[in-house]
């Protein structure tokens, strides 16, 4: 196997060298994608946590003795 010099012409790569280069490029893109997806999952988890806190806060505001949300009929103005 011949050694690669600093002045090696990319057009003269062997098929094996081309395959290794392509695999290195794919691995680099895969690492970038994985980093992006990890950041996205962390962001979504933060949003889920915020929504769970909001649900807990809203449940605390519900009147005692109520198991579910109020009916829209309960919200009618008194003149109806």
C-alpha positions in Angstrom: 0.0 0.0 0.0 1.5 3.4 -0.9 1.8 6.2 1.5 -0.2 9.4 0.9 1.9 12.6 0.6 0.8 16.1 1.4 0.6 16.8 -2.4 -1.6 13.8 -3.1 -4.1 14.4 -5.9 -7.6 13.6 -4.7 -8.4 12.4 -8.2 -5.8 9.6 -7.8 -7.4 8.1 -4.7 -7.9 4.3 -4.7 -11.4 3.0 -4.4 -10.7 2.1 -0.8 -9.5 5.6 0.1 -12.6 7.1 -1.6 -14.8 4.8 0.5 -13.0 5.7 3.7 -13.4 9.4 2.9 -17.1 9.0 2.1 -17.6 7.1 5.4 -15.8 9.9 7.3 -18.1 12.5 5.7 -21.2 10.4 6.5 -20.0 9.9 10.1 -19.5 13.7 10.5 -23.0 14.4 9.2 -24.4 11.8 11.5 -22.6 13.3 14.5 -24.0 16.8 13.6 -27.5 15.3 13.2 -27.2 13.5 16.5 -26.1 16.7 18.2 -29.1 18.6 16.7 -31.6 15.9 17.7 -30.2 15.8 21.3 -30.7 19.6 21.5 -34.2 19.3 20.1 -35.1 16.5 22.6 -33.8 18.6 25.5 -35.8 21.6 24.3 -39.0 19.5 24.0 -38.4 18.1 27.5 -38.2 21.6 28.8 -41.4 22.5 27.1 -43.1 19.3 28.5 -41.9 20.2 32.0 -43.3 23.7 31.6 -46.6 22.4 30.4 -46.8 20.0 33.3 -46.2 22.8 35.8 -48.9 24.9 34.1 -51.4 22.0 34.3 -50.6 21.6 38.0 -51.1 25.3 38.6 -54.4 25.3 36.7 -55.6 22.3 38.7 -54.8 24.2 42.0 -57.0 27.0 40.7 -60.1 24.8 40.2 -62.8 25.1 42.8 -63.0 22.4 45.4 -65.3 19.5 44.7 -65.0 19.8 41.0 -63.5 16.8 39.2 -63.3 18.3 35.7 -63.5 21.5 33.8 -66.6 23.7 34.1 -69.3 23.6 31.6 -69.8 26.6 29.3 -73.4 26.8 30.6 -71.8 27.7 34.0 -70.3 30.7 32.2 -73.5 32.3 30.9 -74.1 35.9 32.1 -76.8 36.3 34.7 -79.3 37.9 32.4 -79.8 34.7 30.4 
